[in-house]
């Protein structure tokens, strides 16, 4: 399924909302006992042998700094006009859809390279004992996916991986280099690997350059409960069990799962450096007002993908951030009304977890009410 055909996150999905305790394709118990290991049963697995999974050819990129993407960026608007609840919606996607490349690719790779050069120990997770095979499997998966589905942008010659967009070459057989360092320089997504080690599904390794309000190095070695302990309400109900079942048993190697989350922020930073002690702050531009809020407030959406690693049995969890000013949505009253309702429904503890102060929150609400004529 080509990227342009799936822009509004409307494909088949498995849905779990902690009020009904239902999954759209079956109850939670059915997911955990699926013989195929896929949350959609034995018919959910697909190798897609008869489908064209090659993306449209890109135009001549010319200089490595002049890459033009031949398809429009995705649009993620995953908020709902309803009372707040933890809502996990996983969409089934195809292997060609795991990684997204957009017009910011070259700029993002430059930013990543700069940050990795200054803080490699913090961002390239050193890994726990037993994760070496998982690192190599992730590198293999990433390089094969890129060369197969983006052949005009990436090429593999023997063991040399060529990134045509940036003009960089990588020796994949280099035993002295952390495989996750190469992965981080090939895709815009951050990568975290969950793996069964000593009977526990834990964060074993990764390359986490752009989290918002958390640090990958502080999560290393933790299980899903420990990783999500700061997230309000996540560990209190069925959410933890549901996600654990998907990661441990309900994810087929040929059917990755994708979801998206959202929030409103007062910074357009790409969340690079955004660890708890480095939450990006906007430069002093004076107070946010009704007149400038559309330019000063931003919708941040994060696309997340879970992909099974069949050799090590782990899960590659990738995530990519999209940010746009609220002004870009001003002409879409229905979307803004839905965003207002969702933002009003957020509990105070969820807003605090996202590092948004009460003043910024009220400014966002006032602006959305004004745009939707609800003030």
For each residue, the residues with C-beta under 8 A, 3 or more apart:
1: 5 6 11 51 93 94 96 97
2: 5 6 55 56 71
3: 6 7 55 71 74 97 100
4: 7 71 72
5: 1 2
6: 1 2 3 9 10 11 74 93 97
7: 3 4 72 74 75
8: 75 77
9: 6 76 77 78 91 260
10: 6
11: 1 6 91 92 93
12: 25 40 91 92
13: 24 89 90 91 92 259
14: 23 24 25 31 39 40 89 90 92 257
15: 22 23 24 87 88 89 90
16: 21 22 23 28 87 88 89 238 239 242
17: 20 22 85 86 87 88
18: 21 85 86 87 237 238 239
19: 85
20: 17
21: 16 18 27 28 238
22: 15 16 17 27
23: 14 15 16 26 27 28 30 31 39 242
24: 13 14 15
25: 12 14 39 40 41 44
26: 23 30 31 39 40 41
27: 21 22 23 30 31
28: 16 21 23 31 32 238 241 242 245
29: 32 33
30: 23 26 27 33 34 41
31: 14 23 26 27 28 34 39 242 245 246 249 250
32: 28 29 245 249 250
33: 29 30
34: 30 31 37 38 39 40 41 42 249 250
35: 42
36: 41 42 44 45 252
37: 34 249 250 251 252
38: 34 41 42 44 45 250 251 252 255
39: 14 23 25 26 31 34 44 90 246 250 251 252 257
40: 12 14 25 26 34 43 44 92 252 255
41: 25 26 30 34 36 38 44
42: 34 35 36 38 45
43: 40
44: 25 36 38 39 40 41 92 252 255
45: 36 38 42 252 254 255
46: 94 254 255
47: 254
48: 51 53 94 95 254
49:
50:
51: 1 48 94
52:
53: 48 94 95 96 148 149
54: 96 148 149 151
55: 2 3 70 71 96 149 150
56: 2 70 71
57: 70 152
58: 61 67 68 69 70 150 152 153
59: 68 70
60:
61: 58 64 66 67 68 152 153 164 165
62: 66
63: 66
64: 61 67 106 164 165 166 167
65: 106
66: 61 62 63
67: 58 61 64 105 106 153 165
68: 58 59 61 103
69: 58 73 101 102 103 105
70: 55 56 57 58 59
71: 2 3 4 55 56
72: 4 7
73: 69 102 103 322
74: 3 6 7 100 102 303 322
75: 7 8
76: 9 260 262 301 303 322
77: 8 9 262 301 335 338 339
78: 9 89 259 260 261 262 301
79: 262 338 339 342 343
80: 87 338 341 342
81: 337 338 341 342
82: 85 341 342 345
83: 345
84: 342 345 346 347 350
85: 17 18 19 82
86: 17 18 233 234 237 239
87: 15 16 17 18 80
88: 15 16 17 239 242 243 259
89: 13 14 15 16 78 259
90: 13 14 15 39 246 257 258 259 306
91: 9 11 12 13 257 258 259
92: 11 12 13 14 40 44 255 256 257
93: 1 6 11 97 98 255 256 257 258 305
94: 1 46 48 51 53 97 255 256
95: 48 53 98 145 149 254 256
96: 1 53 54 55 145 148 149
97: 1 3 6 93 94 100 256 258
98: 93 95 145 256 305 307 318
99: 142 145 146 187 188 189 318
100: 3 74 97 188 189 303 320
101: 69 105 150 153 188
102: 69 73 74 105 188
103: 68 69 73
104: 107 108 188
105: 67 69 101 102 108 109 165 188
106: 64 65 67 109 110 165 166
107: 104 110 111
108: 104 105 111 112 188 270
109: 105 106 112 113 163 165 166 185 188
110: 106 107 113 114 166
111: 107 108 114 115 270 272
112: 108 109 115 116 184 185 209 272
113: 109 110 116 117 185
114: 110 111 117 118
115: 111 112 118 119 123 209 272 273
116: 112 113 119 120 123 124 181 184 185 209
117: 113 114 120
118: 114 115
119: 115 116 122 123
120: 116 117 123 124 181
121: 124 126 217
122: 119 215 217 275
123: 115 116 119 120 184 207 208 209 216 217
124: 116 120 121 178 180 181 184 207
125: 180 192 203 205 206 207 208 216 217 220
126: 121 205 220
127: 131 132 135 180 204 205 220
128: 131 197 202 204 205 220 221
129: 197
130: 195 197 198 204
131: 127 128 134 135 193 195 197 204 205
132: 127 135 136
133: 136 137 311 312
134: 131 137 138 193 195 204 205 309 312 314
135: 127 131 132 138 139 178 179 180 193 205
136: 132 133 139 140 179
137: 133 134 140 141 309 311 312 314
138: 134 135 141 142 179 180 183 191 193 309 316
139: 135 136 142 143 172 179 180 182 183
140: 136 137 143 144
141: 137 138 144 145 307 309 316
142: 99 138 139 145 146 183 186 187
143: 139 140 146 147 154 156 161 172 186
144: 140 141 147 148
145: 95 96 98 99 141 142 148 149
146: 99 142 143 149 150 153 154 186 187
147: 143 144 150 151 154 155 156 161
148: 53 54 96 144 145 151
149: 53 54 55 95 96 145 146
150: 55 58 101 146 147 153 154
151: 54 147 148 154 155
152: 57 58 61 164
153: 58 61 67 101 146 150 163 164 165
154: 143 146 147 150 151 161 162 163 164 165 186
155: 147 151 161 162 164
156: 143 147 159 160 161 162 172
157: 160 162
158:
159: 156 171 172 173
160: 156 157 169 170 171 172
161: 143 147 154 155 156 169 170 171 172 182 186
162: 154 155 156 157 168 169
163: 109 153 154 166 167 168 169 170 185 186
164: 61 64 152 153 154 155 167
165: 61 64 67 105 106 109 153 154
166: 64 106 109 110 163 185
167: 64 163 164
168: 162 163 185
169: 160 161 162 163
170: 160 161 163 174 182 185 186
171: 159 160 161 174 177
172: 139 143 156 159 160 161 182
173: 159
174: 170 171 177
175:
176:
177: 171 174 181 182
178: 124 135 181 182
179: 135 136 138 139 182 183
180: 124 125 127 135 138 139 183 184 191 205 206 207
181: 116 120 124 177 178 184 185 207
182: 139 161 170 172 177 178 179 185 186
183: 138 139 142 179 180 186 187 191 207
184: 112 116 123 124 180 181 187 190 191 207 209
185: 109 112 113 116 163 166 168 170 181 182
186: 142 143 146 154 161 163 170 182 183
187: 99 142 146 183 184 191 318
188: 99 100 101 102 104 105 108 109 320
189: 99 100 305 318 319 320
190: 184 206 207 208 209 210 211 216 318 319 320
191: 138 180 183 184 187 206 207 208 316 317 318
192: 125 203 206 208 216 219 316 317 318 319
193: 131 134 135 138 203 204 205 206 309 314 315 316 317
194: 201 202 203 204 224 247 314 315 317
195: 130 131 134 201 202 204 205 309 312 313 314 315
196: 199 200 201 248 313 314
197: 128 129 130 131 200 202 204
198: 130
199: 196
200: 196 197 223
201: 194 195 196 223 224 244 247 248
202: 128 194 195 197 221 222 223
203: 125 192 193 194 206 216 219 220 221 222 227
204: 127 128 130 131 134 193 194 195 197 220 221 314
205: 125 126 127 128 131 134 135 180 193 195 220
206: 125 180 190 191 192 193 203 216
207: 123 124 125 180 181 183 184 190 191
208: 123 125 190 191 192 211 215 216
209: 112 115 116 123 184 190 272
210: 190 270 271 272 274 321
211: 190 208 214 215 216 271 274 275
212: 271 274 279 300 302 321 354 355
213: 274 275 276 279 353 354 355
214: 211 218 219 230 275 276
215: 122 208 211 218 219 275 276
216: 123 125 190 192 203 206 208 211 219 220
217: 121 122 123 125 220
218: 214 215
219: 192 203 214 215 216 222 226 227
220: 125 126 127 128 203 204 205 216 217
221: 128 202 203 204
222: 202 203 219 225 226 227
223: 200 201 202 226 227
224: 194 201 227 228 240 243 244 247
225: 222 228 229 235 240
226: 219 222 223 229
227: 203 219 222 223 224
228: 224 225 231 234 235 240
229: 225 226 235
230: 214 353
231: 228 234 235 353
232: 347 349 350 353
233: 86 236 237 239
234: 86 228 231 239 240
235: 225 228 229 231 239 240
236: 233 239
237: 18 86 233 240
238: 16 18 21 28 241 242
239: 16 18 86 88 233 234 235 236 242 243
240: 224 225 228 234 235 237 243 244
241: 28 238 244 245
242: 16 23 28 31 88 238 239 245 246
243: 88 224 239 240 246 247
244: 201 224 240 241 247 248
245: 28 31 32 241 242 248 249 250
246: 31 39 90 242 243 249 250 251 257 306
247: 194 201 224 243 244 250 251 306 315
248: 196 201 244 245
249: 31 32 34 37 245 246
250: 31 32 34 37 38 39 245 246 247
251: 37 38 39 246 247 255 256 257 306 307 308 315
252: 36 37 38 39 40 44 45 255 308
253: 307 308 309 310
254: 45 46 47 48 95
255: 38 40 44 45 46 92 93 94 251 252
256: 92 93 94 95 97 98 251 305 306 307 308
257: 14 39 90 91 92 93 246 251 305 306
258: 90 91 93 97 303 304 305 306
259: 13 78 88 89 90 91 303 304
260: 9 76 78 301 302 303 304
261: 78 301 302 304
262: 76 77 78 79 299 300 301 302 342
263: 299 300 354 356
264: 297 298 299 300 326 339 343 356 361 364
265: 297 298 300 323 354 356
266: 282 288 296 297 298 356 360
267: 280 281 282 298
268: 282 298 323 325
269: 272 273 274 280 282
270: 108 111 210 321 323
271: 210 211 212 274 280 300 321
272: 111 112 115 209 210 269
273: 115 269 278 280
274: 210 211 212 213 269 271 278 279 280
275: 122 211 213 214 215 278 279
276: 213 214 215 279
277:
278: 273 274 275
279: 212 213 274 275 276 355
280: 267 269 271 273 274
281: 267
282: 266 267 268 269 285 296
283:
284:
285: 282 292 296
286:
287:
288: 266 292 293 296 297 360 363
289: 292 293 363
290: 293 366 367 370
291:
292: 285 288 289 295 296
293: 288 289 290 296 297 326 363 364 366 367
294: 297 325 326 327 330 367 371
295: 292 325 327
296: 266 282 285 288 292 293 325
297: 264 265 266 288 293 294 325 326 360 363 364 367
298: 264 265 266 267 268 323 324 325 326
299: 262 263 264 323 324 325 326 329 339
300: 212 262 263 264 265 271 321 322 323
301: 76 77 78 260 261 262 321 322 323
302: 212 260 261 262 319 320 321 322
303: 74 76 100 258 259 260 319 320 322
304: 258 259 260 261 317 318 319
305: 93 98 189 256 257 258 317 318 319
306: 90 246 247 251 256 257 258 315 316 317
307: 98 141 251 253 256 315 316 317 318
308: 251 252 253 256 314 315 316
309: 134 137 138 141 193 195 253 312 313 314 315 316
310: 253 313
311: 133 137
312: 133 134 137 195 309
313: 195 196 309 310
314: 134 137 193 194 195 196 204 308 309
315: 193 194 195 247 251 306 307 308 309
316: 138 141 191 192 193 306 307 308 309
317: 191 192 193 194 304 305 306 307
318: 98 99 187 189 190 191 192 304 305 307
319: 189 190 192 302 303 304 305
320: 100 188 189 190 302 303
321: 210 212 270 271 300 301 302
322: 73 74 76 300 301 302 303
323: 265 268 270 298 299 300 301
324: 298 299 328 329
325: 268 294 295 296 297 298 299 328
326: 264 293 294 297 298 299 329 330 336 364 367 368
327: 294 295 330
328: 324 325
329: 299 324 326 332 335 336 339
330: 294 326 327 336 371
331:
332: 329 335 336
333: 336 337 371 372
334: 337 338
335: 77 329 332 338 339
336: 326 329 330 332 333 339 340 368 371 372
337: 81 333 334 340 341 372 374
338: 77 79 80 81 334 335 341 342
339: 77 79 264 299 329 335 336 342 343 368
340: 336 337 343 344 365 368 369 372 374
341: 80 81 82 337 338 344 345
342: 79 80 81 82 84 262 338 339 345 346
343: 79 264 339 340 346 361 364 365 368
344: 340 341 365
345: 82 83 84 341 342
346: 84 342 343 350 351
347: 84 232 350 351
348: 351 352
349: 232 352 353
350: 84 232 346 347 353 354
351: 346 347 348 354 356 358 361
352: 348 349 355 356
353: 213 230 231 232 349 350
354: 212 213 263 265 350 351
355: 212 213 279 352
356: 263 264 265 266 351 352 360 361
357: 360 361
358: 351 361 362
359: 362 363
360: 266 288 297 356 357 363 364
361: 264 343 351 356 357 358 364 365
362: 358 359 365 366
363: 288 289 293 297 359 360 366 367
364: 264 293 297 326 343 360 361 367 368
365: 340 343 344 361 362 368 369
366: 290 293 362 363 369 370 375
367: 290 293 294 297 326 363 364 370 371
368: 326 336 339 340 343 364 365 371 372 374
369: 340 365 366 372 374 375
370: 290 366 367 373 375
371: 294 330 333 336 367 368
372: 333 336 337 340 368 369
373: 370
374: 337 340 368 369
375: 366 369 370
